[in-house]
Amino acid sequence: MNNANLHLLFNTRYFSDKELDFSLILSDRKSEKYKVYFEKKNEAILSRSFNISVDGSFIKNLFENLQFDNSKSFCLKILNPGLLIGAGYSHEIKYKGEIKLGFSFDYTSGLPYIPGSSIKGVLRSIFPDWSNQRKIRLTDKALKIKENQTFFLLNFIHGIKDKNSGSDPLNQKYISAIENEIFNGIVNDNKLSIYQRDVFFDAMLENTKNTEILDKETITPHFKKGIPLQDVILKEPDPITFIKVRPGISFRFGFYVHDNTAADSSLLSPSLKLKLFMHVLTTIGIGAKTNVGFGQLSE
């Protein structure tokens, strides 16, 4: 069990044991009959240590030395209180002691990972998507957010300090061109082939040597959306238990970035793209509950 695949333990076997009587669970969700059962399941997952021996960094070599000239990567460390990934996956039967939120474990290795699609989504979220302005009428607040995003990008790429630069149509067009090339594979209205488009790899664990990297966290929401305050203020809160990656653990983020500056000189070079990606990730974080501090990263 100590070496069992965590994806298997967490997503398949967690609720599948024969000793679970679901008729009892459904009839009395406040019962503590299976408290010890879930404690053992949780301990088997949380106590699992990982030993990824990286002589010269296996993951780094995988990204950079396997005949991929444009493959680049960087390593980022998780800050306190930790990283929560995969919380959107369903993982509860509303019973005491269970881990209630999902988590991202790689199907094959069982290792925690950050999906490339999530990384791409976070990076794209900082771009203003000015093309939508033509389709919908923006409120003043939405317009200001897009202008601030444009300024954020201009400030990093060219060191522009003028906060009003985001409202300049030329600057908006410039940022849109970069956004289209990186995320849509479009340069000068021409669709790039899949061999010319940037690729966002899954982020994998960096060096860990017999290290426990997972921990348990509990939040206790006292209010529920749609329920009047007077109906919940004196009720017992319902704790939500979930898994997180511990602070201090590092992930390697990898990208297959292309140089399309020959087609449009205003686009970013591969090295500048990589610096921008790192700047965005260390600025806004990644994963769930970033608004309360989770998912913050540093070099």
Secondary structure, DSSP 8 states (H G I E B T S, - for coil): -TT--HHHHHHTSTTT-TT--HHHHHH-TT--TTHHHHHHHHHHHHT-EEEE--TT-HHHHHHHSSS-TTEEEEEEEE-TT-B---TTSB---S-TTS--B---B-TTT--B-B-HHHHHHHHHHTS--GGGGGTS---HHHHHHHHHHHHHHHHHHH----GGGGG-HHHHHHHHHHHIIIII-EETTEE--TTTS-EE--BEE--EEEEE-EEEEEE-----TTS-HHHHTTS----EEEEEE-TT-EEEEEEE----TTT-TTS--HHHHHHHHHHHHHHH--SS-GGGTTT-EE-
